[in-house]
Amino acid sequence: MPTLSILLIVLSAVLILLFMVLKLKVSAFIALLLTSIYVGVLTGMPLRDVSRSIQEGMAGTLGFVATVVGLGAIFGQMLESSGGAESLADYLLKKFGKERAPWAMVLTGFIVGIPVFFDVGFIILIPIVYALSRDTKRSLLYYAIPLLAGLAVTHSFIPPTPGPVAVADIIGVQLGWVILLGFILGVPTAIIAGPLFGRYISGKIKLLPPEGIDIQQREPGQHNHPSFRLVVVVIVIPLILILLNTFTTMAVSKEMITPGVWTDIIEFIGHPFTALIIATLTATYFLCIKRGMGKQKVLELSTKALGPAGIIILITGAGGVLKQVLIDSGAGQVIAESMMYSSLPPIILAWIIAAAVRITQGSATVAMITAASLVAPIINTFELSDPQRALIVIAIASGATMLSHVNDSGFWLVGKYLGMNERQTLQSWTVMESIISACGLAFTLIASLFFA
């Protein structure tokens, strides 16, 4: 089939996907499956092969993603329910002081955003923002924007949050590289979008704690939460284990160390499955059971955590189906060959696709998974290393944060809790998200120079 025809089929598939999600209000899971079938049929795949690709794509993706996202969701639920997020905020505010509170808030968001879903982290920490604003008479945005930036950056850039986990699996890269580069590129991004932008926009928009919000305000240190050190140790356990496995694997491949029993053990405990099992059990015991939480309550929290995780898992699986159909139909290879003669780097292509889908339909998760599914068959022909593939993941995550507006649930959540109208939300939240997107792309391009 001619290259132009393949390109038109893929382009029309994306448009049909957006039409189903936006206009027909079809579930993203079903819409991705229907789009995959559409691509398979129009590219000439036998119907039997289309069905086989759907099964293989779903199975190949969910085997990894379902386990990691499910464990990560339970891990985050234990941190949230034990008061660990508030403990972090209280400790950092005490250390930084109210004069440097924005830096404490961006650091709190950055740490909490790793295991806890973005919206949950924001809701449980917003009372601290209210208290700071009430005490200092500063605009809510002076503290809220840094918090939001920290949460948004790690939620998009650093596993085990679902977005980067799903994209890393579809792209085919070790999570350790995504974690490492996510931290390196995420820190300056969070600083620029958080305290720096927050200082500017808070001078333009004066907001006081809104009336009528059904949430209890409190002072820092008011409740008996787990210690700061315990919370930090619990959060970094899976990150350190996964990174240790990544570096050990690299050292073995470069013959810097000799494979043996110890390297096998490190590889096992550093695998994302094992690392998250260890972290989840540690969080469950030390943050919950040891501090008096009943076993039945722990079970209920674990079950509750899997609800939102299940939706993300299914959407990711459908994204894996689209990727598999593109590969099996040969469409991915045709597009890849045409891209090899293009002057557009894979990082920019990935960012553009994610940003376009994000702006159009609003969901960052759908944008990330759609972009990853379309880009994965392309980058396979470029023979990229793991660090280069990790940068593609971060580029997709950056693009998927671009220009959050009225079709994004996060837009309305932030606007409601900060008491802003639509214009103020666009001026603050939307601009902050776009800064994260632009900085993420810029820093990713700079980092790519070191892995050329």
TORMAR-564483 format. One line per field, with one value per residue (C-alpha): residue number from 0; z, x, y. Coordinates in Angstrom, 3 decimals. Each point is the difference from the previous one (the first is absolute). Layout:
% residues N
nr NUM  ...;
up Z  ...;
east X  ...;
north Y  ...;
//
This chain:
% residues 452
nr 0  1  2  3  4  5  6  7  8  9  10  11  12  13  14  15  16  17  18  19  20  21  22  23  24  25  26  27  28  29  30  31  32  33  34  35  36  37  38  39  40  41  42  43  44  45  46  47  48  49  50  51  52  53  54  55  56  57  58  59  60  61  62  63  64  65  66  67  68  69  70  71  72  73  74  75  76  77  78  79  80  81  82  83  84  85  86  87  88  89  90  91  92  93  94  95  96  97  98  99  100  101  102  103  104  105  106  107  108  109  110  111  112  113  114  115  116  117  118  119  120  121  122  123  124  125  126  127  128  129  130  131  132  133  134  135  136  137  138  139  140  141  142  143  144  145  146  147  148  149  150  151  152  153  154  155  156  157  158  159  160  161  162  163  164  165  166  167  168  169  170  171  172  173  174  175  176  177  178  179  180  181  182  183  184  185  186  187  188  189  190  191  192  193  194  195  196  197  198  199  200  201  202  203  204  205  206  207  208  209  210  211  212  213  214  215  216  217  218  219  220  221  222  223  224  225  226  227  228  229  230  231  232  233  234  235  236  237  238  239  240  241  242  243  244  245  246  247  248  249  250  251  252  253  254  255  256  257  258  259  260  261  262  263  264  265  266  267  268  269  270  271  272  273  274  275  276  277  278  279  280  281  282  283  284  285  286  287  288  289  290  291  292  293  294  295  296  297  298  299  300  301  302  303  304  305  306  307  308  309  310  311  312  313  314  315  316  317  318  319  320  321  322  323  324  325  326  327  328  329  330  331  332  333  334  335  336  337  338  339  340  341  342  343  344  345  346  347  348  349  350  351  352  353  354  355  356  357  358  359  360  361  362  363  364  365  366  367  368  369  370  371  372  373  374  375  376  377  378  379  380  381  382  383  384  385  386  387  388  389  390  391  392  393  394  395  396  397  398  399  400  401  402  403  404  405  406  407  408  409  410  411  412  413  414  415  416  417  418  419  420  421  422  423  424  425  426  427  428  429  430  431  432  433  434  435  436  437  438  439  440  441  442  443  444  445  446  447  448  449  450  451;
up 0.000  -0.877  2.810  -0.503  0.392  3.251  1.361  -0.878  1.677  3.229  -0.054  -0.561  2.811  2.432  -1.142  0.402  3.482  0.991  -1.540  1.961  3.285  -0.413  -1.927  0.529  3.605  -0.569  2.690  -0.894  0.505  -2.608  -2.308  -0.100  -0.776  -2.825  -1.387  0.019  -1.944  -2.472  -0.662  -0.359  -2.471  -2.185  -0.216  -1.370  2.992  -0.044  2.631  1.792  0.330  1.313  2.813  0.743  0.154  2.441  2.284  -0.214  0.421  3.049  1.602  -0.688  1.524  3.018  1.146  1.234  0.369  1.977  2.665  0.368  -0.097  2.382  2.555  -0.407  0.652  3.253  1.040  -0.550  1.813  3.118  -0.038  -0.438  2.631  2.642  -0.249  -1.489  -2.549  2.702  2.128  -2.853  -0.426  3.728  0.364  -3.071  0.949  3.435  -1.499  -2.753  2.015  -1.261  -1.938  -2.203  0.153  -3.825  -0.183  2.691  -1.947  -3.336  1.729  1.795  -3.278  -1.728  2.572  0.581  -3.748  -0.437  1.773  0.278  -2.831  -0.913  0.955  3.301  0.960  -0.771  1.986  3.135  -0.016  -0.958  3.651  0.682  -2.868  1.527  3.396  -1.440  -2.033  2.994  2.261  -2.423  -1.861  -3.290  -3.041  -0.003  -3.261  1.772  1.682  -2.225  -3.276  1.484  1.487  -3.296  -1.983  2.243  -0.200  -3.765  -0.870  1.911  -0.889  -3.678  0.066  2.716  0.450  1.705  -0.935  -2.755  -2.902  -0.283  0.898  -2.891  -2.486  1.069  -0.595  -3.424  -1.035  1.455  2.529  3.512  2.693  1.711  -2.830  0.023  3.772  -0.207  -2.916  1.318  3.196  -1.785  -2.438  2.365  2.702  -2.107  -1.730  3.349  1.252  -3.068  -0.151  3.795  2.285  -2.819  -1.943  3.227  1.277  -3.237  -0.423  3.688  -0.466  -2.857  1.487  3.661  1.401  3.548  1.356  -1.618  1.904  -0.249  -0.711  1.809  1.418  3.490  0.417  2.472  1.224  -0.813  2.644  1.311  -0.376  1.033  -3.292  -0.779  0.248  -2.925  -0.130  -0.075  -2.829  -2.075  0.522  -1.088  -3.148  -1.108  0.543  -3.431  -1.763  1.435  -0.708  -3.610  -0.581  1.574  -2.384  -2.982  0.818  0.790  -3.307  -1.850  1.813  -0.867  -3.678  -0.175  1.766  2.868  2.484  -0.333  0.099  3.082  2.892  1.258  -3.391  -0.320  3.417  -0.834  -3.317  1.777  2.851  -2.371  -2.502  0.185  1.092  2.958  0.915  0.188  1.918  2.593  0.121  0.254  2.818  1.808  -0.308  1.066  3.136  1.206  -1.067  0.700  2.019  2.433  0.684  0.975  -3.252  -0.090  -2.549  -1.346  -0.591  -1.843  -2.212  -0.762  -0.909  -2.301  -1.782  -0.275  -1.568  -2.844  -1.280  -1.797  -0.803  -1.946  -2.403  -0.745  -0.453  -2.592  -1.958  -0.016  -1.259  -2.843  -0.834  -0.179  -2.458  -2.283  0.097  -0.828  -2.935  -1.397  0.208  -1.362  -2.855  -1.099  0.440  2.731  -2.210  -2.897  2.238  1.584  -3.391  -1.017  3.311  -0.522  -2.839  2.038  1.799  2.967  3.000  1.667  3.254  -1.681  -1.956  3.214  1.782  -2.850  -0.217  3.775  0.157  -2.927  1.528  3.456  -1.210  -2.073  2.463  3.428  1.587  0.633  0.388  -3.391  -1.597  1.399  -0.977  -3.493  -0.677  1.308  -2.141  -3.144  0.722  1.222  -3.453  -1.339  2.580  -0.267  -3.341  1.492  2.266  2.998  3.307  3.267  1.061  -3.402  0.284  3.532  -1.417  -2.485  2.979  1.698  -3.267  -0.291  3.638  -0.580  -3.062  1.902  2.573  -2.627  0.191  2.481  -0.541  0.318  -1.375  2.790  3.365  1.732  -1.264  1.871  3.101  0.503  -0.827  2.534  2.922  -0.570  -0.600  -3.466  -3.015  -3.444  -1.024  3.188  -0.356  -3.567  1.126  2.835  -0.279  -3.817  -0.308  2.715  -1.828  -3.266  1.707  1.199  -3.542  -1.639  2.629  -0.171  -3.757  0.236  2.719  -1.815  -3.188  1.967  1.746  -3.352  -1.002  2.730  -1.267  -3.743;
east 0.000  1.389  1.530  -2.454  -2.957  1.447  0.551  -3.570  -1.385  1.923  -0.975  -3.654  0.219  1.134  -2.810  -2.561  1.357  -0.406  -3.486  -1.152  1.406  -1.070  -3.254  -1.413  1.293  1.227  2.270  3.674  0.504  -2.628  1.002  3.624  -1.091  -2.300  2.764  2.377  -2.499  -0.491  3.749  0.342  -2.858  0.946  3.645  -1.076  0.536  -2.071  -2.752  1.442  3.332  -1.748  -1.534  3.370  1.677  -2.630  0.614  3.794  0.062  -2.249  1.801  3.480  -0.789  -2.064  2.459  2.274  -2.201  -2.835  2.385  1.981  -2.983  -2.016  2.796  0.802  -3.629  -0.128  3.373  -1.269  -3.261  1.879  2.098  -3.076  -2.178  2.742  0.507  3.458  -0.481  -0.967  2.939  2.354  -1.577  0.070  3.664  1.161  -1.986  1.591  3.483  -0.448  -2.071  -2.939  2.244  1.203  -3.243  -0.410  3.209  -1.318  -3.246  1.674  2.233  -3.012  -1.893  3.043  0.356  -3.702  -0.712  2.157  -2.287  -3.281  -2.397  0.136  -3.562  0.168  3.300  -1.406  -3.204  1.710  2.640  -2.143  -0.983  3.671  -0.083  -3.131  1.690  3.129  -2.004  -2.159  3.016  2.182  -2.801  1.620  -1.892  -0.819  1.911  3.268  -0.143  -2.402  1.925  3.221  -2.008  -1.781  3.244  1.726  -2.967  -0.423  3.662  0.558  -3.471  0.995  3.754  0.824  -1.266  -1.754  -2.766  -2.117  0.775  3.766  -0.333  -2.401  2.059  3.261  -1.514  -1.395  3.269  2.055  2.375  1.166  -1.811  3.293  1.068  -3.367  0.249  3.552  -0.555  -3.450  1.636  2.821  -2.304  -2.949  1.750  0.788  -3.373  -1.839  2.038  -0.765  -3.701  -0.414  1.648  1.215  -3.255  -2.020  1.708  -0.855  -3.621  -0.864  0.840  -2.503  -2.868  -0.894  -1.881  -1.143  -1.075  -3.436  -3.242  -2.154  2.706  -0.862  3.428  1.371  2.671  2.752  3.309  3.253  0.924  -3.542  -0.358  2.091  1.376  2.912  3.447  1.586  2.937  -2.248  -2.091  3.065  1.563  -3.206  -0.273  3.614  0.160  -1.397  1.891  3.372  -0.588  -1.018  2.929  2.415  -1.254  0.386  3.584  0.922  -1.465  1.946  3.229  -0.446  -0.709  3.173  1.965  0.867  -1.143  -0.332  -3.486  -0.601  -2.317  0.070  -0.809  -2.889  -1.323  0.297  -1.758  -2.824  -0.613  0.541  -2.589  -2.988  -2.277  2.140  1.017  -3.627  -1.088  2.704  -0.981  -3.730  0.458  2.341  -2.498  -2.899  1.768  1.949  -2.411  -3.271  -0.053  2.788  -1.689  -3.290  -1.924  -2.139  0.651  -3.540  0.535  3.246  -1.850  -2.704  2.597  1.788  -3.255  -0.871  3.379  -0.507  -3.135  1.641  3.030  -2.201  -1.146  3.572  1.079  -2.718  0.720  3.690  -0.796  -2.053  2.928  2.178  -2.493  0.316  3.776  -0.148  -2.371  2.275  2.940  -1.783  -1.646  3.319  -1.330  2.520  2.896  -1.200  -0.386  3.394  1.712  -1.569  1.049  3.618  0.215  -1.643  1.920  -2.389  1.675  -1.990  -0.154  -1.758  -2.308  -0.998  -0.613  -2.113  -2.245  -0.565  -0.661  -2.443  -2.053  0.128  -1.207  -2.736  -1.559  1.317  1.118  3.745  -0.154  -1.682  2.432  3.041  -1.218  -1.125  3.316  2.005  -1.985  0.619  3.669  1.086  0.105  1.910  2.777  0.681  1.702  2.291  1.854  -0.207  1.704  -1.925  0.875  -1.150  -3.255  -0.472  0.298  -2.759  -2.171  0.631  -0.660  -3.369  -0.782  0.931  -2.196  -2.905  0.053  -0.303  -2.771  -2.432  -3.307  -3.760  0.004  2.323  -1.438  3.111  -0.877  -3.316  1.390  2.697  -2.380  -2.548  2.366  1.767  -3.243  0.979  -2.131  0.834  2.178  2.070  0.420  1.251  2.427  1.426  -0.560  0.009  3.138  1.728  -0.779  1.266  3.230  0.516  -0.605  2.377  2.735  -0.326  0.538  2.899  1.834  -0.630  1.560  3.000  0.403  -0.187  3.267  1.780  -1.373  0.474;
north 0.000  3.471  2.024  2.857  -2.369  -1.386  3.491  0.996  -3.124  0.702  3.687  -0.848  -2.575  2.688  2.304  -2.789  -0.753  3.651  0.144  -3.031  1.312  3.639  -0.078  -3.472  -0.211  -3.543  -1.419  0.483  -3.754  -0.920  2.847  -1.178  -3.570  1.151  2.199  -2.959  -2.119  2.867  0.223  -3.765  -0.366  2.974  -1.049  -3.379  -2.268  -3.214  0.190  -3.005  1.839  3.106  -2.050  -1.597  3.409  1.239  -2.974  0.223  3.763  -0.105  -2.939  1.329  3.389  -1.025  -2.654  2.790  3.066  -1.613  -1.271  3.238  2.360  -2.188  -0.244  3.696  0.929  -1.997  1.430  3.554  -0.734  -1.098  3.150  2.178  -1.686  -0.045  3.762  -0.415  2.787  2.489  -1.133  0.877  3.414  0.773  -0.943  1.919  3.109  -0.079  -0.288  2.573  2.481  2.032  2.399  -2.848  -1.975  -0.125  -2.038  -2.322  -0.416  -0.801  -2.558  -1.494  -0.284  -1.451  -2.781  -0.700  -0.065  -3.116  -2.513  1.970  0.920  3.691  0.941  -1.902  1.649  3.431  -0.501  -1.342  2.784  2.997  0.719  0.809  2.508  1.563  0.276  1.619  2.484  0.891  0.558  1.975  1.852  -1.007  -1.230  -3.711  -0.316  0.889  -3.417  -1.958  0.356  -1.461  -2.884  -0.631  0.180  -2.544  -2.369  0.405  -0.519  -3.225  -1.304  0.299  -0.650  -2.548  -3.596  -1.727  2.459  -1.607  2.363  -0.471  -3.706  -0.546  2.002  -1.656  -3.434  0.914  1.679  -2.851  1.556  -0.887  1.964  0.783  2.296  1.751  0.521  1.351  2.366  0.931  1.260  1.812  1.796  0.290  2.034  3.106  -0.316  0.014  2.977  2.124  -0.925  0.071  2.561  2.269  0.150  -0.120  3.153  1.802  -1.090  0.479  3.663  0.199  -2.016  0.532  -2.989  -0.642  -3.410  -0.516  -0.355  -3.079  -2.579  -3.228  -0.687  0.430  2.640  -0.717  1.283  -1.803  -2.586  -0.260  -3.784  -2.983  -1.262  -2.342  1.519  1.811  -2.411  -3.054  1.434  0.913  -3.436  -1.716  2.146  -0.424  -3.775  -0.955  2.795  -1.041  -3.694  0.652  2.360  -2.490  -2.680  2.346  0.906  -3.618  -1.183  2.690  -0.911  -3.676  0.776  2.118  -2.768  2.345  -2.656  -3.762  -1.587  -2.110  -0.721  3.585  1.514  -2.483  1.035  3.708  -0.580  -1.835  2.461  2.938  -1.159  2.386  -2.865  -1.022  3.553  1.120  -3.106  0.763  3.688  -0.749  -2.518  2.407  2.863  -2.219  -1.206  3.027  2.766  -1.768  -3.230  0.892  3.338  -1.628  -0.329  -3.152  -2.725  0.280  3.725  -0.741  -2.482  2.561  2.621  -2.450  -0.802  3.699  0.769  -2.474  1.776  2.946  -2.157  -2.425  2.710  1.043  -3.618  -0.692  3.194  -0.875  -3.498  1.459  2.259  -3.094  -1.485  3.040  -0.290  -3.711  0.534  2.711  -2.399  -3.092  1.898  1.458  3.538  0.739  -1.063  2.156  3.044  -0.676  -0.163  3.300  1.570  -1.067  2.487  2.733  2.723  -0.271  -1.697  -2.826  2.018  2.921  -2.327  -1.777  3.309  1.405  -3.075  -0.082  3.747  -0.111  -2.815  1.621  3.402  -1.582  -2.438  1.032  -3.264  -0.158  -3.787  -0.510  2.474  -1.825  -3.454  1.064  1.747  -2.950  -2.443  2.048  0.710  -3.470  -1.660  3.002  0.182  -3.740  0.720  2.654  -2.488  2.314  -0.800  -0.254  3.582  1.295  -1.942  1.353  3.513  -0.881  -1.006  3.348  1.867  -1.742  0.771  3.641  0.276  -1.560  2.839  2.726  2.611  -1.520  1.781  -0.504  -3.567  -1.180  -1.052  1.364  3.485  -0.023  -1.743  2.641  2.841  -1.231  -0.495  3.312  1.917  1.223  0.821  -1.399  2.958  -0.148  -3.762  0.453  2.709  -2.108  -3.751  -0.196  2.123  -2.058  -3.241  1.498  1.102  -3.576  -1.240  2.491  -0.424  -3.775  0.098  2.467  -1.945  -3.286  1.378  1.273  -3.368  -1.812  1.705  -1.989  -3.347  0.560;
//
